[in-house]
Amino acid sequence: MANRQQQSAKQLQKVNPFRVMTVMHRAAELEEAGRKIVHMEVGEPDFTTAQPIIDAAKLALDKGLTQYTAAPGITELRECICEHYQQQHGVTLNRDQVLVTPGASGGLTLLANLLVEHGDGILLSDPAYPCVRNFIHLMGAVPQLVPVGLAENFQPTMELLAKHATDFTSGVWLASPSNPTGTILDRTRLGEIANWSKQAGYSLLVDEIYHGLHYVQELPSILELDSSAHVVNSFSKYFGMTGWRLGWIVVPESAIEMANILAQNLYISASSIAQYAALAAFEPETQAIFESRREAFKQRRDFLATALSQLGFGVSESIEGAFYVYANIGKFSDDAEAFCHDILEQHGVAITPGTDFGEHDGKAHVRFAFTTSMDDLKLGIERLTAALQG
Ligand SMILES: Cc1ncc(COP(=O)(O)O)c(C=O)c1O
């Protein structure tokens, strides 16, 4: 018994808090004390949810649609999601392959339970979204971090994955576009990894939460290349619904039954109101709002990446999606946490240290989120210029 408790305590100790939360907390304290802070730490669109979605939620409330829904979500929404894959990716899904979840976070929880067993090794890129390695720790499994840098455009190659695989590896988890780097896996690289992973007998999960928020013509879904892959996506980012806690997963036919059982047990259903509201996200007028927001993000990316690079930060030339610039601070500091602390305390600019996202070169990087207005981005750059060149 004591051993069991020690074992689970050991797993829990590996789950670390986000440093970005400390940054946010401190930024809020400084604001309370009357300082103007430029927020570039938060991975959340600054736009509020599009009005047609809010109106649809009000209508759903007035109609009293407040009960649990079926565990995999309401049929209409799952059909909209299938239609979305057909239109965007030319992929035909069986509606039962789609399960609506409480955010991508709920989807990742379900998929971790579905795909990962105690003692498994899961290949992940480093840097990556921090929760992912914690989900793997919570399953008593081992995140096998694959260091990626500017040379690989911050995404793993098949060769790198093969180099880090061991005899207990059972899966590969990818994200395209990536948080914190905004870089994508193109069709060739995605296809190579999918084939290699299938041949090795690994399960494959791709986090596509930043799909839609991409600034290149072509962004393939893994489902175009591999019908046995697992996908997680969300209404949080492109659809601007972070607080509604709504996402979805796509599982292969063979996993439908188990995924449903897990959904029933883990959360019963996603929020009913959020699901009815999200139906409006697929209407043309709402899509037009998303597209104009995507354009605004693109302009911000162009401005911020250029300005940071001119200031001497090392910046990838191909930030193809999401709303982040993952910048090398080697010219200014060898300690990202101290750098972020000083920039916030002395210059009122909140950014996230690279150490939040992994072990590889995190101290040499910081993440800027362009989830704030162009005016604030300009002010942030003015302040950084004064800090670094003053
Ligand atoms: C890569 C990635 N996956 C998943 C999530 C979780 O998103 P959600 O709000 O849908 O739970 C995030 C949130 O920032 C993310 O960046």
The ligand as an ORCA input file, in Angstrom:
! r2SCAN-3c Opt
* xyz 0 1
  C      -1.139     22.714    -28.485
  C      -2.297     22.847    -27.545
  N      -3.093     21.785    -27.330
  C      -4.141     21.856    -26.485
  C      -4.450     23.015    -25.802
  C      -5.638     23.036    -24.873
  O      -6.678     23.786    -25.426
  P      -8.202     23.786    -24.964
  O      -8.508     25.193    -24.572
  O      -9.001     23.400    -26.163
  O      -8.356     22.811    -23.862
  C      -3.657     24.158    -26.009
  C      -3.939     25.419    -25.289
  O      -3.187     26.364    -25.317
  C      -2.546     24.062    -26.907
  O      -1.747     25.121    -27.155
*
